Amino acid sequence: ELSAEQGGASSELRLGDYSYYGWGVAATFKDLDTTTAREASDDSLPLMFTNTEVEISAQPVDYEASLARYRKTAEMTVTGEWMSSFVARASF
């Protein structure tokens, strides 16, 4: 995502593919109360590192987000010759 934010056309195109096909995972972080965190902790890590629960789920398909990424890619200026073949597929 950082490369796409900095103007990387191939990264922007790849993020569009991830949205279109539903590749990847989404992580949701939930804070635990301190008693539950203490019970879940095995004392190998300090409590400050173990007071969140992470829920990982499949990334849903998002056609609108992928279209926005593809359009942004098509509007970018290609600076390297090697990128031309990748970006050409994003042009409408």
Disulfide bonds with the S-S distance in Angstrom:
none
